[in-house]
Amino acid sequence: MNLQKISNLIKKKRKELGMTQEELASKLFVTEKAISRWETGRGFPDISLLLPLAEQLQIDVSELLNGEEKNDIERLIEYHSITLENKYNIVLKLIIVLYTLSLLSFLIYLRFEYDPNMELHYFIRLFFLIISCLFILIGKNIYNSHYAEKLENKQKITKFSQGIIFIYYVIFLFNMVLFARYTTIQSYNVIPFHSINTILSSGNFYAIIINIFGNLLIFMPLEYFLIKLFRINKFLLNFVVVFLILLLIEIFQFIFKVGVLDIDDLFLCTLGSLLFYIFYNKFQRNTR
């Protein structure tokens, strides 16, 4: 079986029918990059796509497998073996390694968080958490660019990756809320901007970064997950959900003495989430 002949036939028949790569991809529910890989010999259609591809190109499956016109079932078996061998190549192994490295990085982060004998700076612990998320994103992008052919598979790996990062993020928030600090008294602040003015007037750069900018940024990923993972896109519903989550966190900290119930924290976290919502939706509209 000559795979280069198959690639040439796909390209030739597509052009004869006046279809672009994008049009053929949309009919087969695959990515445009998948069509490009098929036509250049850098990849080949999954066996489940042979029949719909042949129908779109207006040829028989046997003709497609022969790379010219006509042959039998033996070529189908041979083709299936070759495409399976191509799929389990170095690209897939690299993706598996990246997801494994992500898990290991996250375990290192957890070790730093829970081991009292390993006191590390907050930003170093955060670094390992970010690295674990980056490994997931890189693996997902490689899969979508060089491995996934069906749009359905592309959507599945994207959802799967978002789910893993969401679990990382929830555990991170849990650590921040439950283990970050402990006080023997229940304290609160219900005076708007009192805490913000106190921190700003102190001139302590580190305190400003952690308490002001930290509160603005910390719940922005939550907003992303609400939009992409839970499909909460309407502004009012989104605002109510975010506000209730943040309010519950503040009340939890107050009741269990793991922080201060602070109206300024609630304001900054909600503001950060809404700013992300506004800019993210604006970006989405501009890229359509």
Secondary structure as UniProt FT lines:
FT   HELIX           3..16
FT   TURN            17..18
FT   HELIX           21..28
FT   HELIX           32..40
FT   HELIX           47..49
FT   HELIX           50..57
FT   HELIX           61..66
FT   HELIX           73..87
FT   HELIX           90..114
FT   TURN            116..117
FT   HELIX           122..146
FT   HELIX           151..179
FT   STRAND          188..189
FT   TURN            192..193
FT   HELIX           194..202
FT   HELIX           205..208
FT   HELIX           209..213
FT   HELIX           214..218
FT   HELIX           220..228
FT   HELIX           235..255
FT   TURN            256..257
FT   STRAND          261..262
FT   HELIX           263..286
//
